Amino acid sequence: MQKGQIRVHTENIFPIIKKFLYSDHDIFLRELIANAVDATRKLKTLSSTGEAKGEIGELRIDIALDEQAKTLTITDRGIGMTAEEVDKYINQVAFSSAEEFLEKYKGKEEANIIGHFGLGFYSAFMVSERVEIFTKSYRDGSKGVRWECDGSPEYIIEETEKEARGTSIVLHINKESEEFLDADRISGILEKFCRFLPVPIYFRDKQINNTSPAWIRKPSELNKEDYEAFYKELYPYNETPLFWIHLNVDYPFNLTGILYFPKIKQSYEIQKDKIQLYSNQVFVTDEVKEIVPEFLMLLQGVIDSPDIPLNVSRSYLQGDPNVKKINNHITKKVADKLDEIFRNDRKGFEEKWESLGLFVKYGMMTDDKFREKADHFHIMQDVSEDKFYTLEEYRLATEALQKNKDGKLVILYTTDKVQQDSYIKAAEARGYKIVRLDTIVDASFINQMEMKWENVHFARVDADITDNLIDKHENSECVLSETDKTTLKDLFTSQVRELHVTVEVKGLSPDSAPVVATRPEFMRRMKDMAALSGSMGSFYGSMPDEVTLTVNGNHPVYNSILQDGDQQHKEKQVHNLADLALLSQGLLKGNGITAFINRSVELMQGNKVVSNLENA
């Protein structure tokens, strides 16, 4: 029997390993199983080269839990170790056998080793008061070896009886970590980290992993049903995805995976962190923002790359040029796929736009290279027709009517076609084209595109009276005298005190509304974004609503109002007209609505009394 001290490269490394190496203690099981997978795949490589003689038999990994003995055992039937190898690879912390093996067998198909650091084994001491290794090398004439350590630098290594080739790691779980003696807890960890490992893993006589997930197979081997079945395996409660992209790159970096576009019926259903990162089929993390462009965090699926550099816990990315290359590649693949669908099946693309639009708009705002491609397949839906426009199609359709005096295209849009119905109808009567921009990202999207699209301006359909939506028309003919204009302006100003209101009297069409409420485009946009953003909310959100009431002096209703000798009745009629206009902008609330209803009933009753008197 040999005794000695673990040869560490840093003083007091064991306390660091036990307490600080991994943020989540359940990582220990992933690390030990990943080592077992490495040992198994090494054996397959050696067998394929003829260095491992004889039949290798069934290759599997078994997880055994003994609640009474308080042990958790991980057993593989892989390459095993001799006493010298145990001394070299276990007793010298951070000396990685995997790295040495990779160098020797570089280019061999099975030499796909997960471990890179040599510290993974020592994660066992985070949950164990004592760890034993029972191992036997594949080499002819090898003898069994037992190694034991209690988490101090002292260890024991001795010869032992062991019939089968491979390694068993026995963890004697410490008192603070007895949660890992619960079968359900272990099942949950295995499900999280090991569900797609390439070697069969058994727990309680049941295989818990799919060794051949769809992303490691060639696209030519898969059909629609295969992709949808794998999606259900990942997200069993989700609807069938819209479509998917299969990543399969081996130069200048290695990357495989499948990214799915999920159905998103409402903007509030947006969820991030649904992409899982794997390294050679070992789960690493679902926080992939450094690898996947931010706007594609709305996608779901799996990416797998052994070229993504990870630290010892395999949980956080380190700076590396490959990460940027992978990021750019994924962006290009997504843009190419969307462009292909748009060109080959525009109708299907339009039908999916409610979900796709969020991805596309988010990408156009955050990634200029993506935007350059997306300009060709980004579409806007006409509010009244089952019709979609690209930017160029909208420009051609509105060329004659929707250019302002600066020569800019004015894109008219609605955020709520029900509430803004009267404004939409007035604009359509002029021949204008109005599009829907009513998702959670559109307020920001509009601002961004005005800066990035050349000679384009957006105007919400209720941002001004219809006459002024494209250009200002200050010289409108009004049938009222200057005295009557002043009277009406004073009446409206005095009746609306709660808001920051500007009143103007203009000569609009007699068929237009008697009064129109509009809000400045810029300020309304800022307040819309403030509602979604805590950072701007404190500034713009606290500012009073600015409203312009445009009184249509040509509307016949003002003939009777101006001639009404009852001042109170006149003021109530004007107040109701103002409230109707404010209601169309969603600015009449609470007590204001109650007062409007009561006043309306009162006016109707007054008119009924007058009518009865006249009939008498």
Secondary structure as UniProt FT lines:
FT   STRAND          2..5
FT   TURN            11..12
FT   HELIX           13..19
FT   TURN            25..26
FT   HELIX           27..49
FT   STRAND          61..66
FT   TURN            67..70
FT   STRAND          71..76
FT   HELIX           83..89
FT   TURN            93..94
FT   HELIX           97..104
FT   TURN            105..107
FT   TURN            109..110
FT   HELIX           120..126
FT   STRAND          128..136
FT   TURN            140..141
FT   STRAND          144..149
FT   STRAND          154..160
FT   STRAND          166..173
FT   HELIX           175..181
FT   HELIX           183..194
FT   TURN            195..196
FT   STRAND          201..203
FT   TURN            204..205
FT   STRAND          206..207
FT   HELIX           214..216
FT   HELIX           219..221
FT   HELIX           224..234
FT   TURN            236..237
FT   STRAND          243..249
FT   STRAND          255..261
FT   HELIX           267..269
FT   STRAND          275..279
FT   TURN            280..281
FT   STRAND          282..285
FT   TURN            289..291
FT   HELIX           294..298
FT   STRAND          300..304
FT   TURN            306..307
FT   TURN            312..313
FT   HELIX           321..344
FT   HELIX           346..351
FT   HELIX           353..366
FT   HELIX           368..374
FT   TURN            375..377
FT   STRAND          380..382
FT   STRAND          388..389
FT   HELIX           391..397
FT   TURN            398..401
FT   TURN            405..406
FT   STRAND          409..414
FT   TURN            417..420
FT   HELIX           421..429
FT   TURN            430..431
FT   STRAND          434..436
FT   TURN            440..441
FT   HELIX           442..452
FT   TURN            454..455
FT   STRAND          456..460
FT   TURN            461..462
FT   HELIX           466..468
FT   TURN            469..470
FT   HELIX           482..495
FT   STRAND          500..506
FT   TURN            510..511
FT   STRAND          515..518
FT   HELIX           521..532
FT   HELIX           534..537
FT   TURN            538..542
FT   STRAND          546..552
FT   TURN            553..554
FT   HELIX           557..563
FT   HELIX           567..584
FT   TURN            585..586
FT   HELIX           591..615
//
